Amino acid sequence: MSHKIAIIYGTRPEFLKVFPVINQFHLQNKDILIVNTGQHDDLLSNMEESFDIKPDFRLSVQSLDFTNSNLIAKLINSLSDLIHKENITKIVAQGDTFTVLASSIVAFLEKRKFYHIEAGLRTSDIRLPFPEEYNRRVVSLGSDVNFAPTTLSQNNLLKEGIPSDKILLTGNTIVDMIQYILDKENIKIEYQNKVFITAHRRENIGKPLQEISQSIKELAIENPNIIFEWALHPNPNTRKIILDVFQNEKPENLIFTEPLPYLETIRKMATAKLIISDSGGIQEEAPSLKKRILILREETERPEVLDCNCGILVGHDLQKIKSEFYKIWDDEKEFMFKADKNPFGDGKASELILKALLQ
């Protein structure tokens, strides 16, 4: 029986993880349907253009008036219609978004095969991060194959009773992506007198983000010779909290930018001496870029980045952020991340995933 395979994504982070798989299909002249649900819009379209990807279908499911439940309902309806119309038999999705949750639900209910890229990430609290932790736990239950990015992720799935024959250890496709970009764009890893910063997660919105902003403000004032470059998130609530802290005084060496194209983000991180962020994706990218990262979260579902001493959990504690910064900044043994083995793989994940999908 021939299978029609669809790879489904709806956000920029998802695209980054599935592009290497799409690229493998194209390199080997294999057919695949590309579906963009439109959960994110402008940022994702720019990303697709940067990598010369044209989806076969754009579903445009998002609306500013939607609740989370509305969005999931629209995703399920749209994906169900598409799967039946195109007779899709294998569905591939990555991560922990509502697009992934809806794709897995439709696949399960319509008896189609579902393949989950980056399966098995876990925290100790189903509401942290919200709603991602819930999404990925539910998705694992109905997946025909869980592509685990690390041994720890694989073990998480086994502990939850997922059969071993439904788990394949692949590594993380973000390593494939970083290697592709560094080679294609000829980007060199340097350690310039710069810090790259992002902060956007739901759990930090409010007082935590105020404390984070205050810590960066104090570090910038205390270190006028260091450039602090903060790429703002498009969320207006996030931006307002951050910018309000700097309303009366913004150090000249602190630079706010609009959301950056992905290639530019990689260039910024590749040349910075240190990264400060609450982004899960950046935690995975840091080891490939040989950078230490201060993680602005209380817990991470990527403990591998802690185990290899690439990342340090600092949460939103002003004093901890500053003290860890000073421990690292002037010591080459500290700010240069060196490891014999990348905890997130060897850059061959997309090849293993392609092989499994074609079986």
C-alpha positions in Angstrom: 0.0 0.0 0.0 1.4 3.4 -0.9 1.2 6.1 1.7 0.6 9.8 1.3 2.7 11.6 4.0 1.9 15.1 5.3 4.2 17.1 7.5 2.1 19.7 9.5 3.4 22.8 11.3 1.9 26.1 12.4 4.5 28.1 14.3 8.0 29.3 13.6 9.7 27.0 16.2 8.0 24.0 14.6 9.2 25.0 11.1 12.8 25.1 12.3 12.5 21.5 13.6 10.7 20.1 10.5 12.7 21.9 7.8 15.6 19.4 8.0 13.1 16.5 7.4 11.4 18.3 4.5 14.9 19.0 3.1 15.7 15.3 3.3 12.5 14.4 1.4 13.5 16.9 -1.3 17.1 15.7 -1.5 16.0 12.1 -2.0 13.2 13.1 -4.4 10.5 11.7 -2.2 7.0 13.0 -2.1 5.6 14.9 0.9 2.7 17.3 1.5 3.6 20.4 3.4 0.8 21.9 5.5 1.0 25.2 7.3 -1.9 25.6 9.7 -1.4 29.3 10.1 -1.2 29.3 13.9 1.5 31.9 13.5 1.3 34.0 10.4 3.8 36.8 9.3 6.8 35.5 11.2 6.3 32.0 9.8 5.7 33.2 6.2 9.0 35.1 6.4 10.7 32.0 7.6 9.3 29.9 4.8 10.6 32.4 2.2 14.1 32.4 3.8 14.3 28.6 3.2 12.5 28.6 -0.1 9.6 26.4 1.2 6.1 26.7 -0.3 3.4 24.8 1.6 1.0 22.8 -0.4 -1.8 24.0 1.9 -2.2 27.1 4.2 -5.2 26.7 6.6 -5.2 30.1 8.2 -6.8 28.9 11.4 -5.8 31.8 13.8 -8.0 34.7 14.9 -7.4 37.3 17.5 -10.8 36.6 18.9 -10.2 32.9 19.5 -9.8 31.3 22.9 -7.4 28.4 23.1 -10.4 26.0 22.8 -11.7 27.9 19.7 -8.3 27.5 18.1 -8.1 23.7 18.8 -11.6 23.2 17.5 -10.8 25.1 14.3 -7.6 23.2 13.9 -9.3 19.8 14.3 -12.1 20.7 11.8 -9.6 22.1 9.2 -7.2 19.2 9.5 -9.9 16.6 9.4 -11.3 18.0 6.2 -7.9 18.2 4.6 -6.9 14.6 5.6 -10.0 13.2 4.1 -9.9 15.3 0.9 -6.2 14.4 0.2 -6.4 10.8 1.6 -3.4 11.4 3.8 -2.4 8.2 5.6 0.7 9.3 7.6 0.9 12.6 9.6 4.1 14.1 11.0 4.2 16.9 13.5 6.8 18.3 15.9 6.8 19.6 19.4 4.0 20.7 21.8 1.8 23.3 20.1 -1.9 23.3 19.6 -1.2 22.4 15.9 0.6 19.2 17.1 -2.2 18.4 19.6 -4.9 18.8 17.0 -3.0 16.8 14.4 -2.5 13.9 16.8 -6.2 13.9 17.8 -7.3 13.9 14.2 -4.9 11.1 13.3 -6.1 9.0 16.2 -9.8 9.5 15.6 -9.5 9.0 11.8 -7.2 6.0 12.2 -4.2 7.5 10.4 -0.5 6.9 11.4 0.9 9.7 13.6 4.6 10.4 14.0 5.8 12.8 16.7 9.1 14.6 16.3 10.8 15.6 19.5 8.7 13.3 21.8 9.3 12.7 25.4 10.2 16.2 26.8 8.8 16.5 30.3 8.6 18.7 33.4 7.3 17.7 36.8 4.1 19.8 36.5 1.5 19.3 33.8 0.7 23.0 33.9 4.4 24.2 33.5 4.9 25.3 30.9 1.2 25.9 30.1 -0.3 24.5 27.9 2.7 22.8 26.2 3.3 20.2 28.9 -0.3 19.0 28.7 -0.1 19.0 24.9 3.0 16.8 24.6 1.9 14.3 27.2 -1.4 13.8 25.4 0.3 13.5 22.0 2.6 10.7 23.2 -0.4 8.5 24.1 -1.6 8.2 20.5 1.6 8.4 18.5 2.5 5.4 16.4 6.2 6.4 16.5 7.7 8.8 19.0 11.0 10.3 17.7 12.9 10.9 21.0 15.6 13.6 20.7 17.6 12.3 23.7 18.1 9.2 25.9 16.4 11.1 28.7 13.3 11.8 26.5 13.3 8.1 25.5 13.4 7.1 29.2 10.5 9.5 30.0 8.3 7.7 27.4 9.2 4.3 28.7 8.4 5.3 32.3 4.9 6.4 31.1 4.3 3.0 29.6 4.9 3.8 25.9 6.0 0.5 24.2 9.7 0.5 23.2 8.7 -0.4 19.6 6.9 2.9 19.4 10.0 4.9 20.3 13.0 5.7 18.1 16.0 7.6 19.5 17.0 10.1 16.7 18.6 13.1 18.2 17.1 16.6 17.9 16.5 18.0 14.4 17.6 21.5 15.6 21.2 20.2 15.5 20.7 19.3 11.8 19.2 22.8 11.3 22.1 24.7 13.0 24.7 22.7 11.0 22.8 23.5 7.8 22.7 27.2 8.5 26.3 27.6 9.7 27.5 25.8 6.5 25.1 27.5 4.1 25.6 31.1 5.5 29.3 30.6 6.4 28.7 31.8 9.9 31.7 31.6 12.3 31.4 31.1 16.0 33.0 34.0 17.9 33.0 35.5 21.5 32.5 39.2 21.1 31.8 41.6 23.9 28.0 41.1 23.6 25.1 39.5 25.3 22.0 38.2 23.4 18.7 38.3 25.3 15.1 37.1 24.7 12.2 36.6 27.1 8.6 35.8 26.3 7.2 32.8 28.1 3.8 33.0 29.7 5.0 32.0 33.1 7.3 35.1 33.1 4.7 37.6 32.1 4.1 40.0 35.0 6.4 40.5 38.0 8.9 37.9 36.9 9.6 39.8 33.7 9.9 43.0 35.6 12.6 41.5 37.8 14.4 40.0 34.7 14.3 43.4 33.0 15.6 45.1 36.2 18.5 42.7 36.3 19.5 43.4 32.7 19.2 47.1 33.3 21.5 46.9 36.3 24.0 44.7 34.4 24.0 47.2 31.5 24.6 50.1 33.8 27.4 48.3 35.7 29.1 47.2 32.4 29.0 50.1 29.9 31.6 48.4 27.7 29.4 45.4 27.1 26.6 45.5 24.4 23.3 44.0 25.6 21.1 43.2 22.7 17.5 42.3 23.5 15.3 40.9 20.7 11.7 41.7 21.8 8.8 39.4 21.3 5.8 40.7 19.3 3.4 40.1 22.2 2.4 43.6 23.3 1.9 42.6 26.9 5.5 41.3 27.1 6.9 44.4 25.4 5.1 46.8 27.7 6.4 45.1 30.8 10.0 45.2 29.6 9.9 48.7 28.2 8.2 50.2 31.3 11.3 49.2 33.4 13.5 51.3 31.1 11.1 54.2 30.7 13.0 56.6 32.9 16.5 55.3 32.2 17.8 53.2 29.3 21.6 52.6 29.2 23.1 53.4 25.8 24.7 50.0 25.6 21.3 48.2 25.8 19.8 47.8 22.3 16.2 46.7 21.8 15.4 45.1 18.4 12.2 44.0 16.7 11.8 40.2 16.3 14.7 39.0 14.2 14.6 36.7 11.2 15.9 33.3 12.2 19.2 33.6 10.3 19.9 36.9 11.9 19.2 35.4 15.3 21.7 32.6 14.7 24.3 35.2 13.6 23.7 37.2 16.8 24.0 34.1 19.0 27.0 32.8 17.2 28.9 36.0 17.9 27.7 36.7 21.5 29.8 35.8 24.5 26.7 34.8 26.5 23.0 34.1 26.0 20.2 35.0 28.4 16.8 33.6 27.5 13.7 31.7 28.6 13.3 30.1 25.1 13.2 26.3 24.9 14.5 26.4 21.4 17.5 28.6 22.3 18.4 26.1 25.0 18.8 23.5 22.4 20.6 25.7 20.0 23.2 27.0 22.5 25.3 23.8 22.6 25.7 23.7 18.8 26.8 27.3 18.9 29.3 26.6 21.8 27.6 29.2 24.1 26.6 29.1 27.7 23.1 30.2 28.5 21.4 31.6 31.6 17.9 30.1 31.5 15.2 32.5 32.8 13.0 29.7 34.1 12.4 27.8 37.3 12.4 24.4 35.6 13.3 23.1 32.1 12.0 20.2 30.1 15.5 20.1 28.5 17.6 19.1 31.6 20.3 17.8 29.1 21.4 21.4 28.7 22.0 21.5 32.5 23.7 18.2 32.7 26.3 19.1 30.1 26.9 22.4 32.0 25.9 24.5 29.0 22.8 26.0 30.7 22.2 27.4 34.2 18.7 27.9 35.7 18.4 31.4 37.1 14.6 31.9 37.0 13.6 35.5 37.5 15.8 36.1 40.6 17.6 39.4 40.1 20.5 38.5 42.3 21.0 35.0 40.8 20.9 36.4 37.3 23.6 38.9 38.1 25.8 36.6 40.2 25.8 33.8 37.5 26.6 36.5 34.9 29.6 37.6 36.7 30.8 34.1 37.4 30.9 33.4 33.7 31.7 36.7 31.9 35.5 37.1 32.4 36.5 33.5 32.6 37.2 31.8 29.2 36.8 28.4 30.9 33.3 29.4 31.8 31.9 31.3 28.9 33.2 28.9 26.2 31.0 25.8 26.2 33.1 22.8 25.4 31.8 19.3 25.3 33.0 16.1 23.5 29.4 15.3 22.6 26.4 17.5 21.8 23.6 16.4 24.2 21.1 16.9 21.4 22.6 14.7 18.8 25.0 14.5 15.8 23.0 16.2 13.1 21.7 13.0 11.6 18.2 13.1 13.1 16.3 14.0 9.9 17.9 11.1 8.0 16.7 8.6 10.7 13.2 10.1 10.7 13.0 10.0 6.9 14.0 6.3 6.9 11.3 5.5 9.5 8.6 7.4 7.6 9.3 5.5 4.4 9.0 2.1 6.0 
